Amino acid sequence: MSKKLVLILALAIAANAGLWSTVSGALMDTVKPIEYTIDTAGFNPRVYEWQSQTDPGMVCSVIFGNSIKDTTSAQPSMFCWKATSEVLVK
């Protein structure tokens, strides 16, 4: 009986593994980044840019990509810089 109870408890915990992330994430502010792709051969990069919420003078950019030839993913690259008022994300 106790083995069944442990198994049921383990399955319940596994089923709710993402529940806390979903609930806590729903309470956070959402920033809508600018999204675009770059025309390259064999790499499919996607770029996301946004203005920092804690330092409005900073703009950050992250690039995600993967190889078209196989299923290996490239590591994301992120860069933040102090922006001038002319290039701040609107």
Rosetta blueprint (number, residue, H / E / L):
1 M L
2 S H
3 K H
4 K H
5 L H
6 V H
7 L H
8 I H
9 L H
10 A H
11 L H
12 A H
13 I H
14 A H
15 A H
16 N L
17 A L
18 G L
19 L H
20 W H
21 S H
22 T H
23 V H
24 S H
25 G H
26 A H
27 L L
28 M L
29 D L
30 T L
31 V L
32 K L
33 P L
34 I E
35 E E
36 Y E
37 T E
38 I L
39 D L
40 T L
41 A L
42 G L
43 F L
44 N L
45 P L
46 R E
47 V E
48 Y E
49 E E
50 W E
51 Q E
52 S L
53 Q L
54 T L
55 D L
56 P L
57 G L
58 M E
59 V E
60 C E
61 S E
62 V E
63 I E
64 F E
65 G L
66 N E
67 S L
68 I L
69 K L
70 D L
71 T L
72 T L
73 S E
74 A L
75 Q L
76 P L
77 S E
78 M E
79 F E
80 C E
81 W E
82 K E
83 A L
84 T L
85 S L
86 E L
87 V L
88 L L
89 V L
90 K L
